[in-house]
């Protein structure tokens, strides 16, 4: 549920405030939350921040068409994006 909420809300935020800005803000949130997890005294406090990186997912996918103007390069970039996400989920 948290994943769906973050994907939808950060995707909409990217539509409103530009995906690059949301991506940069999301990276800052991930870094700060990761530092907080690292400093947490026990695993129970750190466990709640597991989906923080999902903030940047819609922004990265939305930036692909802007970064790769050639159609074949865009297709390869999209496949790489999906493959990386699938490999991460399988590792999990």
N, C-alpha and C positions, 0 to 999 in steps of 0.2 A: 504494500500500500504506500509506503514512504517513497519507494522508487517511482511509482506512477505519479504521485503528487509532485515530486521534484522535477520529473521529466516534463510534465505538462506546464507547471508554473514557470520553470526556467526557460522553456521554449517560448512561452508567451512573453516573458520578460525580454527575451532576445528580439522578438518581433517589435516590441515597443521601444526598447532602448539600444538597439543594435547588438548583434550577436558577439562582436568583438569585445564590447564593453562588458557584457555578461560573462564571457569567457574569462577575461582578466579578473573580474570580481570573484568569479567562482574559484579560480586558482588561488586567490588570496584566502578565501574561506577554507579551501582544502588545506592550505599550508597552516593556517591558524588552528583549525580543528585537529590536524595531525599532531601539531605541537602540544595541544591540550591533551590528546590521547596519550602521547608519550610521557607527559608529566603526571598523568592520573595515578593516584595511589593504588588502585586496583582495577581489575578487568571490567567490573560492573559499570564503572563510570565511562570507560573508553568504548564499551560496546554500543552505546547509543548513537555514536557518530559514524556508523558503518556506511551509510548511504550519502555521505557528504560529497563524495566525488561525482555523484550523479548530477550535480548542478551543472557541470561543464559538458555533459554528453550532448544535449541538443545544440549547444553553441558550436561544438566541434563539427558536428554533422552539417549544420547550416552554413558553415564557412567553406566547406569543400567546393561548392560551385564557384565561389569567388576566388579561391586560390588556384583552382585547376580549370582553366578556360577551355583547354582541349578536351573533347568528349571522351577519348580513350583514356587519357590521364585521369579525368574525373571518375570514370568507371573503376579504374584500378585503385584510386584513392578511396572510393566508397567501399570496394571489396576489402581493402586493407583495414578500414575502419570497422567493418562488420566482423572480419576475421579476428581482429585484436580483441574486440568485445566478447566474441564467442570463446576464444582461447582463455580469456580471463575467467569467464563463467565456468568453464570446464575444470579449471584449476581449483576452483573454489571450495 
